[in-house]
Amino acid sequence: MKFFKENLAVGFMLLALFLGAGNIIFPPLLGQLSGHEIIPAMIGFLITGVGLPLVGIIAVAKNGGDLQVVANRIHPMFSVIFTSVIYLSIGPLFAIPRTGAVTYEIGIAPFLSEAAQGSWVPLFITSLLFFAIVLYLSLNPSKLIDTIGKLLMPALLIVILLLAFKSILTPLGPIGEPHGVYVTKAFSESFIQGYLTMDVLASLVFGIVIVQALQGKGIVDRAKQVKITVFSGVIAAIGLGFIYIALAYIGATSTSTIGLLDDGGSIIAESARALYGNAGNIILSITIILACLTTAVGLVSANASYFNKLFPSLSYKWLAVIFTVFSFVISNFGLSKLIGITLPVLLFIYPIAIVLMLLVLFDKAFGRNPIVYSLALIATAFVSLYDGLKGAGIEISWYENILKTFPLYDQSIGWLVPAIIGVIIGWIIHLITK
């Protein structure tokens, strides 16, 4: 019990780091589109949005919280390139700017007039203030547990609970009908939608944030750091699961009241207004701003820590400033453009990250032999590369005809069987050469 109480704040901090813009806006849309198919849809979404991130936290925690150490088992060059791509993807290129854009579009824009919403000035001012706060909090990574775990996350949970309990006590309406691909492919579609949260990628880099925060608290024992990190991962997974289910339920019961909308931000905004009247906008605004703020701080801290290690001549503080300013500039391009650019990249690197972290958990079985890692990841990348190209609107008929022969390709997880075959072949080679 003492261990639980002492480290609950660390779990809250990790939950807050995970709970960003995508975690708020995607579940309501999933709920509305899946309707009566919400159970298989939520199972698919929870696998990529909760289960795999927990596996990622555990895998990286057992290796000192450092993704580069894990990736180095394959090849030093792969380690640097892949780890850098992961950090930049969930950092200044996509995820951090998205937090600023969502803060404006859902947290601020609903309170502005139509004329003001059509101007670039409100977005500029909002993102400027937002990233100024992010930078201030990021410059003191050792204080993240106190700032986020003990202050911001409890406040964020309270406002989400207000929405969740109200929607259960006085539902907006009956659960609606499924739409589009959710009629027949609720599980596989939701599995892919879980990619957009970026939580699996985040799980591979948040370990270093936790380790840094624990070191700042004087906890330097490796075994204790791993134990606390795994515990915090479980707390974060439970919290994420509850929040996703609650938000998806709000979306599933909202159609008869607010109609079928095309984005999760609008669904949760209209649902909040229907549940609490004008006060709903204020509740939602607080939720979005806190969620985006905590995630942005964690991602800036993680990126600055990693690239400071990669390039020691660049200090942590200077890197934090560079990433924050860059993210501020990119966020002013708007949310829709950011999401459109993000998906193709995620479709390519997400399966690779999933296979890598699963191999890390069981690599003692094959002696951490690089050939097992290499064959599994090459087979995975062969499929996921085309998924990314197709997501960007680039279709190659002969390439796709080959992939269509793979099991589960129609369910958007065609990379799974090739990855397993790669592992088996690599394991056989390992046994022979051993």
VEXROMAR-686390 format. One record per residue (C-alpha): x, y, z. Coordinates in nm, 3 decimals. Each point is the difference from the previous one (the first is absolute). Layout:
# VEXROMAR-686390
         u         v         w
         X         Y         Z
...
***
This chain:
# VEXROMAR-686390
         u         v         w
     0.000     0.000     0.000
     0.287     0.235     0.080
     0.157    -0.067    -0.343
    -0.338     0.069    -0.164
    -0.047     0.334     0.174
     0.358     0.115    -0.055
    -0.002    -0.070    -0.373
    -0.360     0.078    -0.096
     0.116     0.348    -0.107
     0.248    -0.161    -0.242
    -0.286    -0.203    -0.152
    -0.210     0.316    -0.029
     0.291     0.178    -0.165
     0.033    -0.276    -0.261
    -0.377    -0.001    -0.057
     0.011     0.374    -0.055
     0.288    -0.033    -0.245
    -0.197    -0.255    -0.203
    -0.333     0.184     0.018
     0.039     0.252    -0.278
    -0.200     0.142    -0.285
    -0.055    -0.323    -0.192
    -0.110    -0.184     0.312
    -0.285     0.247     0.045
    -0.121     0.046    -0.358
     0.021    -0.351    -0.151
    -0.211    -0.213     0.243
    -0.321     0.208    -0.039
     0.018    -0.033    -0.380
     0.065    -0.373     0.034
    -0.303    -0.033     0.229
    -0.231     0.189    -0.234
     0.111    -0.190    -0.311
     0.001    -0.346     0.161
    -0.342     0.029     0.170
    -0.124    -0.348     0.097
     0.340    -0.138    -0.106
     0.167     0.197     0.278
     0.122    -0.310     0.189
     0.219    -0.146    -0.278
     0.099     0.353    -0.092
     0.116     0.078     0.353
     0.188    -0.330     0.024
     0.200     0.091    -0.312
     0.059     0.355     0.117
     0.102    -0.105     0.353
     0.256    -0.247    -0.137
     0.194     0.271    -0.188
    -0.099     0.286     0.231
     0.055    -0.163     0.342
     0.136    -0.358    -0.012
     0.293     0.055    -0.234
     0.109     0.329     0.166
     0.014    -0.186     0.333
     0.216    -0.268    -0.165
     0.221     0.277    -0.139
     0.047     0.159     0.342
     0.096    -0.335     0.154
     0.235    -0.092    -0.287
     0.189     0.329     0.010
    -0.001     0.022     0.382
     0.189    -0.328     0.019
     0.267     0.158    -0.218
     0.056     0.313     0.204
    -0.270     0.206    -0.171
     0.213     0.044    -0.311
    -0.146    -0.096    -0.340
     0.337     0.043    -0.169
     0.151    -0.274     0.217
    -0.279    -0.233    -0.115
     0.030     0.089    -0.370
     0.378    -0.035     0.018
    -0.043    -0.377     0.021
    -0.081     0.002    -0.370
     0.270     0.237    -0.128
     0.150     0.328     0.128
    -0.103     0.187    -0.316
    -0.357    -0.133     0.020
    -0.005     0.099     0.366
     0.082     0.364    -0.068
    -0.228     0.037    -0.306
    -0.302    -0.186     0.135
     0.016     0.157     0.346
     0.039     0.348    -0.148
    -0.299    -0.055    -0.231
    -0.213    -0.116     0.295
     0.095     0.300     0.214
    -0.051     0.252    -0.279
    -0.334    -0.158    -0.101
    -0.151     0.026     0.345
     0.189     0.321     0.056
     0.043     0.322    -0.199
    -0.109    -0.138    -0.337
    -0.349    -0.123     0.092
    -0.115    -0.060     0.357
     0.126     0.313     0.178
    -0.135     0.243    -0.264
    -0.331    -0.194     0.009
    -0.039     0.077     0.370
     0.019     0.373    -0.073
    -0.241    -0.024    -0.295
    -0.256    -0.204     0.199
     0.026     0.238     0.296
    -0.112     0.280    -0.229
    -0.262    -0.180    -0.212
    -0.181    -0.173     0.289
     0.105     0.193     0.309
    -0.009     0.360    -0.126
    -0.173     0.035    -0.340
    -0.355    -0.088     0.123
     0.004     0.316     0.214
     0.091     0.227    -0.293
    -0.221     0.168    -0.259
    -0.009    -0.134    -0.356
     0.200     0.300    -0.118
     0.273    -0.066     0.257
     0.011    -0.371    -0.087
     0.073     0.091    -0.362
     0.310     0.199     0.100
     0.350    -0.139     0.059
     0.054     0.226     0.301
    -0.188    -0.201     0.269
     0.182    -0.323    -0.093
     0.332     0.184     0.006
    -0.062     0.157     0.342
    -0.140    -0.323     0.149
     0.291    -0.212    -0.122
     0.251     0.264     0.114
    -0.136    -0.001     0.357
    -0.042    -0.379    -0.002
     0.357    -0.073    -0.105
     0.140     0.262     0.237
    -0.154    -0.198     0.289
     0.122    -0.327    -0.152
     0.355     0.132    -0.019
    -0.007     0.128     0.358
    -0.113    -0.337     0.136
     0.236    -0.199    -0.227
     0.310     0.183     0.123
    -0.036    -0.175     0.337
    -0.045    -0.373    -0.081
     0.076    -0.109     0.358
    -0.314     0.184     0.116
    -0.237    -0.174    -0.243
    -0.131    -0.241     0.267
    -0.102     0.287     0.227
    -0.129     0.226    -0.279
    -0.187    -0.255    -0.209
    -0.051    -0.304     0.221
    -0.120     0.187     0.308
    -0.165     0.309    -0.149
    -0.100    -0.008    -0.366
    -0.105    -0.366    -0.037
    -0.243    -0.007     0.298
    -0.164     0.313    -0.140
    -0.022    -0.159    -0.344
    -0.157    -0.317     0.142
    -0.263     0.200     0.187
    -0.126     0.179    -0.312
    -0.006    -0.325    -0.203
    -0.191    -0.173     0.281
    -0.257     0.282    -0.008
    -0.070    -0.079    -0.366
     0.006    -0.378     0.046
    -0.235    -0.024     0.299
    -0.246     0.248    -0.145
    -0.017    -0.198    -0.324
    -0.075    -0.319     0.197
    -0.259     0.155     0.233
    -0.178     0.188    -0.278
     0.097    -0.156    -0.336
    -0.026     0.219    -0.305
    -0.199    -0.274    -0.173
     0.006    -0.368    -0.100
     0.308    -0.156    -0.155
    -0.017     0.069    -0.372
     0.053    -0.211    -0.310
     0.346    -0.078    -0.141
     0.115     0.193    -0.307
     0.238    -0.061    -0.288
     0.272    -0.261     0.049
    -0.106    -0.045     0.363
    -0.300    -0.202    -0.118
     0.225    -0.294    -0.095
     0.352     0.093     0.118
    -0.047     0.167     0.337
     0.293    -0.181     0.163
     0.263     0.043    -0.272
    -0.094     0.363    -0.073
     0.019     0.091     0.369
     0.331    -0.184     0.029
     0.142     0.235    -0.264
    -0.167     0.307     0.156
     0.195    -0.078     0.316
     0.314     0.087    -0.197
    -0.111     0.363    -0.010
     0.034     0.035     0.377
     0.375    -0.064    -0.052
     0.000    -0.168     0.343
     0.215    -0.298    -0.103
     0.266     0.236    -0.134
    -0.032     0.217     0.310
     0.041    -0.303     0.227
     0.342    -0.063    -0.153
     0.126     0.346     0.095
    -0.186     0.093     0.320
     0.212    -0.248     0.193
     0.292     0.240    -0.012
    -0.221     0.280     0.138
    -0.098    -0.215     0.298
     0.360    -0.106     0.066
     0.112     0.364    -0.008
    -0.278     0.105     0.236
     0.084    -0.283     0.242
     0.368     0.091    -0.009
    -0.099     0.355     0.085
    -0.176    -0.144     0.305
     0.317    -0.182     0.102
    -0.113    -0.346    -0.117
     0.301    -0.138    -0.187
    -0.028    -0.373     0.070
    -0.063    -0.171    -0.338
    -0.227    -0.275     0.137
    -0.213     0.252     0.191
    -0.028     0.221    -0.308
    -0.128    -0.294    -0.206
    -0.250    -0.099     0.270
    -0.140     0.353     0.029
    -0.011     0.045    -0.379
    -0.194    -0.325    -0.051
    -0.238     0.095     0.283
    -0.059     0.342    -0.153
    -0.065    -0.169    -0.336
    -0.276    -0.212     0.154
    -0.159     0.308     0.162
     0.016     0.188    -0.331
    -0.153    -0.295    -0.190
    -0.293    -0.025     0.241
    -0.062     0.374    -0.022
     0.024     0.006    -0.380
    -0.236    -0.296    -0.032
    -0.265     0.169     0.215
     0.030     0.331    -0.184
    -0.017    -0.160    -0.346
    -0.307    -0.207     0.087
    -0.174     0.303     0.155
     0.068     0.225    -0.299
    -0.099    -0.270    -0.249
    -0.325    -0.057     0.190
    -0.076     0.372    -0.019
     0.053    -0.015    -0.376
    -0.210    -0.317    -0.043
    -0.300     0.152     0.181
     0.027     0.347    -0.154
    -0.122    -0.051    -0.357
    -0.371     0.046     0.066
     0.068     0.327     0.185
     0.277     0.174    -0.194
    -0.008    -0.190    -0.330
     0.277    -0.184    -0.183
     0.311     0.219    -0.003
     0.328    -0.055    -0.184
     0.258     0.070     0.270
     0.041    -0.096     0.364
     0.070     0.354     0.114
    -0.341     0.121    -0.118
    -0.171    -0.309     0.147
     0.144     0.047     0.348
    -0.059     0.377    -0.015
    -0.368    -0.035    -0.097
    -0.048    -0.285     0.249
     0.148     0.207     0.282
    -0.236     0.284    -0.087
    -0.298    -0.238    -0.007
     0.097    -0.150     0.338
     0.085     0.320     0.189
    -0.133     0.286    -0.209
     0.237     0.294    -0.046
     0.207    -0.126     0.294
     0.083    -0.304    -0.213
     0.219     0.210    -0.227
     0.198     0.122     0.299
     0.040    -0.356     0.138
     0.115    -0.129    -0.338
     0.235     0.294    -0.051
     0.172    -0.068     0.332
     0.025    -0.371    -0.085
     0.159     0.061    -0.340
     0.245     0.266     0.118
     0.123    -0.210     0.294
     0.028    -0.317    -0.210
     0.193     0.172    -0.277
     0.222     0.190     0.243
     0.112    -0.307     0.196
     0.071    -0.202    -0.313
     0.194     0.282    -0.168
     0.218     0.044     0.308
     0.081    -0.372     0.011
     0.082    -0.016    -0.371
     0.222     0.308     0.004
     0.184    -0.139     0.303
     0.043    -0.343    -0.161
     0.128     0.142    -0.330
     0.239     0.243     0.167
     0.138    -0.280     0.221
     0.056    -0.237    -0.290
     0.165     0.245    -0.239
     0.213     0.141     0.283
     0.133    -0.353     0.045
     0.049    -0.040    -0.376
     0.164     0.344    -0.035
     0.156     0.088     0.338
     0.122     0.336    -0.131
    -0.366     0.112    -0.010
    -0.130     0.057     0.352
    -0.337    -0.129     0.119
    -0.131     0.354     0.048
     0.100     0.117    -0.348
    -0.158    -0.306    -0.158
    -0.319     0.057     0.201
    -0.012     0.356    -0.134
     0.065    -0.112    -0.361
    -0.267    -0.273     0.007
    -0.256     0.226     0.166
     0.049     0.287    -0.245
    -0.008    -0.237    -0.299
    -0.322    -0.161     0.129
    -0.153     0.344     0.049
     0.066     0.086    -0.365
    -0.134    -0.332    -0.135
    -0.316     0.015     0.218
    -0.111     0.312    -0.184
    -0.063    -0.203    -0.317
    -0.319    -0.138     0.162
    -0.126    -0.332     0.135
    -0.145    -0.154    -0.316
     0.326     0.032    -0.196
     0.199    -0.150     0.287
    -0.226    -0.307     0.028
     0.007    -0.052    -0.377
     0.381    -0.006    -0.004
     0.032    -0.213     0.314
    -0.198    -0.311    -0.100
     0.221    -0.126    -0.290
     0.311     0.025     0.217
    -0.169    -0.185     0.286
    -0.124    -0.276    -0.229
     0.364    -0.065    -0.095
     0.183     0.023     0.333
    -0.269    -0.120     0.244
     0.014    -0.373    -0.094
     0.381     0.012     0.015
    -0.015     0.148     0.350
    -0.255    -0.262     0.112
     0.208    -0.293    -0.124
     0.319     0.145     0.149
    -0.142     0.042     0.350
    -0.160    -0.347    -0.002
     0.334    -0.154    -0.098
     0.171     0.187     0.284
    -0.224    -0.172     0.254
     0.096    -0.348    -0.121
     0.348     0.052    -0.140
     0.165    -0.227     0.257
    -0.159    -0.291    -0.187
     0.222     0.074    -0.302
     0.298     0.145     0.181
    -0.070     0.350    -0.132
     0.134    -0.119    -0.334
    -0.017     0.291    -0.249
    -0.107    -0.233    -0.282
    -0.334    -0.064     0.171
    -0.065     0.371     0.045
     0.112     0.081    -0.354
    -0.207    -0.260    -0.186
    -0.314     0.079     0.203
     0.032     0.376    -0.054
     0.085    -0.030    -0.371
    -0.308    -0.217    -0.055
    -0.212     0.246     0.196
     0.134     0.301    -0.188
    -0.070    -0.166    -0.336
    -0.373     0.020     0.077
    -0.016     0.316     0.212
     0.194     0.202    -0.259
    -0.278    -0.048    -0.253
    -0.263     0.075     0.266
     0.171     0.333     0.051
     0.024     0.069    -0.373
    -0.366    -0.087    -0.049
    -0.094     0.224     0.292
     0.179     0.283    -0.182
    -0.200    -0.072    -0.317
     0.277    -0.187    -0.183
    -0.124    -0.334    -0.135
     0.219    -0.259    -0.177
    -0.215    -0.275    -0.148
     0.261    -0.279    -0.022
     0.115     0.071     0.356
    -0.355    -0.012     0.133
    -0.081    -0.318    -0.196
     0.284    -0.175     0.182
    -0.112     0.127     0.340
    -0.361    -0.102    -0.059
     0.112    -0.362     0.009
     0.120     0.044     0.360
    -0.231    -0.113     0.284
    -0.176     0.280     0.189
     0.093     0.263    -0.261
    -0.367     0.093    -0.045
    -0.016     0.055     0.378
     0.288     0.252    -0.026
     0.244    -0.220     0.192
     0.158    -0.179    -0.295
     0.342     0.055     0.157
    -0.072    -0.239     0.288
     0.051    -0.337    -0.173
     0.316     0.109    -0.190
     0.143     0.127     0.330
    -0.069    -0.336     0.166
     0.159    -0.187    -0.293
     0.304     0.229     0.024
     0.031    -0.081     0.371
    -0.024    -0.376    -0.065
     0.261     0.004    -0.278
     0.230     0.218     0.210
    -0.044    -0.228     0.302
     0.085    -0.309    -0.209
     0.314     0.174    -0.131
     0.087     0.093     0.359
    -0.032    -0.365     0.112
     0.212    -0.124    -0.291
     0.277     0.258     0.044
    -0.009    -0.039     0.377
***
